[in-house]
Amino acid sequence: MKAAKLDKQDTMEMNLVPMIDIIFNLLVFFILSSEMASLDHIANLKLPMASEAKPEDKRPDRMVINVDGNSNIIIGGRTMKSLNDLSRVLAAAKRTADAEQRRGNASQPILINADRNVPWQKIQDIMETAAKHKLSQLSFATKKGDKEE
Amino acid sequence: MKGLRRDMDNPKMQLVPMIDIVFQLLVFFFLGTHFRVPEGELDAYLPTGQGREPGPIDEIRVMLRVSQAGVGNAEVPPSVVVDKQACSMANLEARLQRLASDRRVRERVPVVIEAEPRVAYRWVIETLNLCRRAEFSKVSFAASKRNAAPAGGPSS
């Protein structure tokens, strides 16, 4: 009797399998739901609100032009020092877009992802530079909703 | 020797290192994840040719000007002039809705948003959003005066 009790106590182990199951489920959830920071989008921008905005189109070929709260123009993690820099980048984008179009692909879309408090002048400069290079497909990133947080 | 053989008879998987690693991964994803608020887009199409001078074509011009209180403060709404009549951001929607109540106006007459360069971007987007809500089909932005391209700039 004593021996049997001793045996049971000796071999008692924590059942780890359910815990591992749950942890794996959580892990899979986070892996699938997390979106790693990309160079394209600047996080922590305060976007303007627009209730009539259509859902975000996540075309991989889309060029994202970020404008941060200090009115810096940032493309692919690179800060444009002047409008000439921006013009050069857009000219290169236009050349690529033209080559793609010859292969039957759509034109180069541009998304302006700008902080809501930047002066309109900055956005106008970007739009006019894009228009100069005949890049006409443009959209403004907004947050969906009416009220600003 | 006997003990070793018994151990080999009952091999056990070492779970502790695996759990350690899985926990590390879990903590990484837990701290690294930030859920994105759904974003949207307002489309606009830029002209590929030259703009035009404001001509005889009927248009609804919405002018946004920085108010005195709004100098250096983007939170303060700009003063608004719609069709040469003073208005405010608060009643701009009602004004646009009234104009858009006529289907022919809504579909044919272009709305031109002309914002002063210092106006905060949010107010231009707000105006564009209100034009969309009023279902105007032609909305465009006036080009800046310092550039050679005259009015009739990008449209949405």
Interface residues (C-beta under 8 A of the other chain):
Chain A: L16 M19 I20 I23 F24 L26 L27 F30 I31 S33 S34 E35 M36 A43 L47 P48 M49 A50 S51 E52 A53 K54 P55 E56 D57 V67 L111 A114 D115 R116 N117 V118 P119 W120 Q121 K122 I123 Q124 D125 M127 E128 A130 A131 K134 L135 S136 Q137 L138 S139 F140 A141 T142 K143 K144
Chain B: L15 M18 I19 V22 F23 L25 L26 F29 F30 G32 T33 H34 F35 R36 V37 P38 E39 G40 E41 L42 D43 A44 Y45 L46 P47 T48 L64 A74 A115 E116 P117 R118 V119 A120 Y121 R122 W123 V124 I125 E126 L128 N129 R132 R133 F141 A143 S144 N147 A149 G153 P154
